[in-house]
Amino acid sequence: LQSNDSKVLRGLGYGVEALMPFKKTPLNIVRRGVEYSPAGLLSGIYDTVYSVKKGNVTAAEAVNKIAKGLTGTALTIIGFALANKGIATGAGDEKDKKRKFDTLIGKQSYSLNIGGKSYTIDWAAPDSLPFFVGVELYNAIQGEEWNFAKCVDALGKITEPMLELSCLQGISNAIESVQYN
């Protein structure tokens, strides 16, 4: 019985390796994405108020966290504003006919639309993550009136840029394939 268990675990290990060949890179991208976000700002404020007094964190480290959090929060707001003006594009709903048409005429996901042309900036991850979180937040609140289900859906879409624009895309695609089947 133990021999079969170890074979299953080894097989699962190979599966994880195939989906995520570089373990540290995706985790570092996620960590940077969180640092440069409103969550990073809250963490910096907490460190400033509590951890510096206890001596767990230096004042310079706390200020650095606040600066990163403010930068990410500003990028989120800018992404939201540019999505409102139609300049920034997120992932969009792949079932949406307008989205399919936009893809056919050359508009790209996670891009800036300037002068009728689409310029992708997904290469700027992790710095582009908070920007596109703002874009996805804007897209999530469009349409029907707000209700609890809409709020949950919007919160679910916040992580989409992090999954689609990082090395975690392979894992995301595998999960979607399993859900589809």
C-alpha positions as CSV (number, residue, x, y, z in Angstrom):
1,L,0.0,0.0,0.0
2,Q,2.8,2.4,0.8
3,S,4.5,1.7,-2.5
4,N,1.4,2.7,-4.4
5,D,1.1,5.9,-2.2
6,S,4.6,6.9,-3.0
7,K,4.1,6.3,-6.7
8,V,1.0,8.5,-6.6
9,L,2.8,11.2,-4.8
10,R,5.8,11.0,-7.1
11,G,3.4,11.3,-10.1
12,L,1.7,14.3,-8.5
13,G,5.1,15.8,-8.0
14,Y,6.0,15.4,-11.7
15,G,2.6,17.0,-12.6
16,V,3.4,20.0,-10.5
17,E,6.9,20.3,-12.0
18,A,5.4,20.2,-15.5
19,L,2.9,22.9,-14.7
20,M,5.3,25.1,-12.8
21,P,8.9,24.5,-13.8
22,F,10.3,27.5,-11.9
23,K,9.0,27.5,-8.4
24,K,10.4,30.7,-7.0
25,T,9.7,33.0,-10.0
26,P,5.9,32.8,-9.8
27,L,5.9,33.2,-6.0
28,N,8.2,36.2,-6.2
29,I,5.9,37.8,-8.9
30,V,2.9,37.2,-6.6
31,R,4.7,38.6,-3.6
32,R,5.7,41.7,-5.6
33,G,2.2,42.1,-6.8
34,V,0.9,42.0,-3.2
35,E,3.6,44.4,-2.0
36,Y,2.6,46.9,-4.8
37,S,-1.1,46.9,-3.9
38,P,-3.5,48.3,-1.3
39,A,-2.7,45.2,0.8
40,G,0.9,46.2,0.8
41,L,-0.1,49.7,1.9
42,L,-2.1,48.3,4.8
43,S,0.9,46.1,5.8
44,G,3.2,49.1,5.8
45,I,0.8,51.1,7.9
46,Y,0.5,48.2,10.4
47,D,4.3,47.9,10.5
48,T,4.6,51.6,11.1
49,V,2.1,51.6,14.0
50,Y,2.9,48.3,15.7
51,S,6.0,46.5,14.4
52,V,8.4,49.4,14.7
53,K,7.5,49.9,18.3
54,K,8.1,46.2,19.0
55,G,11.4,46.4,17.2
56,N,10.4,43.7,14.7
57,V,10.8,46.1,11.7
58,T,12.9,49.2,11.2
59,A,11.3,52.5,10.4
60,A,13.0,52.5,7.0
61,E,11.5,49.1,6.2
62,A,8.0,50.3,7.2
63,V,8.3,53.5,5.1
64,N,9.5,51.4,2.2
65,K,6.4,49.1,2.5
66,I,4.2,52.2,2.6
67,A,5.9,53.6,-0.5
68,K,5.4,50.4,-2.4
69,G,1.8,50.1,-1.3
70,L,1.1,53.7,-2.4
71,T,2.7,53.1,-5.8
72,G,0.6,50.0,-6.4
73,T,-2.6,51.7,-5.2
74,A,-1.9,54.6,-7.5
75,L,-1.4,52.1,-10.4
76,T,-4.7,50.4,-9.5
77,I,-6.5,53.8,-9.6
78,I,-4.8,54.7,-12.9
79,G,-5.8,51.3,-14.4
80,F,-9.4,51.9,-13.3
81,A,-9.4,55.4,-14.8
82,L,-7.9,54.3,-18.1
83,A,-10.4,51.4,-18.4
84,N,-13.2,54.0,-17.8
85,K,-11.9,56.0,-20.8
86,G,-11.5,52.9,-23.0
87,I,-7.7,53.2,-23.2
88,A,-6.9,50.1,-21.1
89,T,-8.2,46.6,-21.8
90,G,-8.3,43.7,-19.4
91,A,-9.0,40.0,-20.2
92,G,-12.6,40.5,-21.0
93,D,-15.2,37.8,-21.1
94,E,-14.3,35.2,-23.8
95,K,-18.0,34.3,-24.3
96,D,-18.8,37.9,-25.1
97,K,-19.4,38.5,-28.8
98,K,-18.0,42.0,-28.7
99,R,-14.8,40.7,-27.1
100,K,-14.4,38.1,-29.8
101,F,-14.9,40.7,-32.5
102,D,-12.3,43.0,-30.8
103,T,-9.8,40.1,-30.8
104,L,-10.4,39.5,-34.5
105,I,-9.7,43.1,-35.4
106,G,-6.4,43.1,-33.4
107,K,-7.3,44.3,-29.9
108,Q,-5.2,42.3,-27.3
109,S,-6.0,41.4,-23.8
110,Y,-4.1,43.3,-21.1
111,S,-3.2,46.2,-23.4
112,L,-3.4,49.9,-24.0
113,N,-5.4,51.1,-26.9
114,I,-3.9,54.3,-28.4
115,G,-4.7,55.7,-31.9
116,G,-6.7,52.6,-32.9
117,K,-3.8,50.3,-32.1
118,S,-3.4,47.8,-29.3
119,Y,-0.1,47.7,-27.3
120,T,0.3,44.9,-24.8
121,I,2.2,45.7,-21.6
122,D,1.9,42.3,-19.9
123,W,5.7,42.0,-20.2
124,A,5.9,44.6,-17.4
125,A,4.7,42.1,-14.8
126,P,4.8,42.3,-11.8
127,D,4.6,46.1,-12.1
128,S,1.6,45.9,-14.4
129,L,-0.3,43.6,-12.0
130,P,-1.8,46.4,-9.9
131,F,-2.6,48.4,-13.0
132,F,-4.6,45.6,-14.5
133,V,-6.3,44.8,-11.2
134,G,-7.7,48.4,-11.5
135,V,-8.8,47.6,-15.1
136,E,-10.5,44.4,-14.0
137,L,-12.2,46.1,-11.1
138,Y,-13.7,48.7,-13.5
139,N,-14.8,45.9,-15.9
140,A,-16.4,44.0,-13.0
141,I,-18.6,46.8,-11.9
142,Q,-20.0,47.5,-15.4
143,G,-23.5,46.4,-16.4
144,E,-26.3,45.4,-14.1
145,E,-26.9,46.7,-10.7
146,W,-24.8,45.5,-7.8
147,N,-25.7,42.5,-5.7
148,F,-23.9,40.0,-3.6
149,A,-23.2,37.6,-6.5
150,K,-21.7,40.5,-8.5
151,C,-19.4,41.5,-5.6
152,V,-18.1,37.9,-5.3
153,D,-17.6,37.8,-9.0
154,A,-15.7,41.1,-8.9
155,L,-13.4,39.8,-6.1
156,G,-12.7,36.6,-8.1
157,K,-11.6,38.7,-11.1
158,I,-9.1,40.7,-9.1
159,T,-6.7,37.7,-9.1
160,E,-7.1,37.2,-12.9
161,P,-4.3,39.6,-13.9
162,M,-2.0,37.9,-11.4
163,L,-2.7,34.5,-12.9
164,E,-2.8,35.5,-16.5
165,L,0.2,37.8,-16.5
166,S,2.6,35.6,-14.6
167,C,4.2,32.2,-14.7
168,L,1.1,31.0,-12.9
169,Q,-0.8,31.0,-16.2
170,G,0.0,27.3,-16.7
171,I,-1.6,26.4,-13.4
172,S,-4.6,28.6,-14.2
173,N,-5.0,26.9,-17.6
174,A,-4.8,23.4,-16.0
175,I,-7.5,24.3,-13.4
176,E,-9.7,25.7,-16.2
177,S,-9.3,22.5,-18.2
178,V,-10.2,20.4,-15.2
179,Q,-13.3,22.6,-14.6
180,Y,-14.3,22.3,-18.2
181,N,-14.0,18.5,-18.2
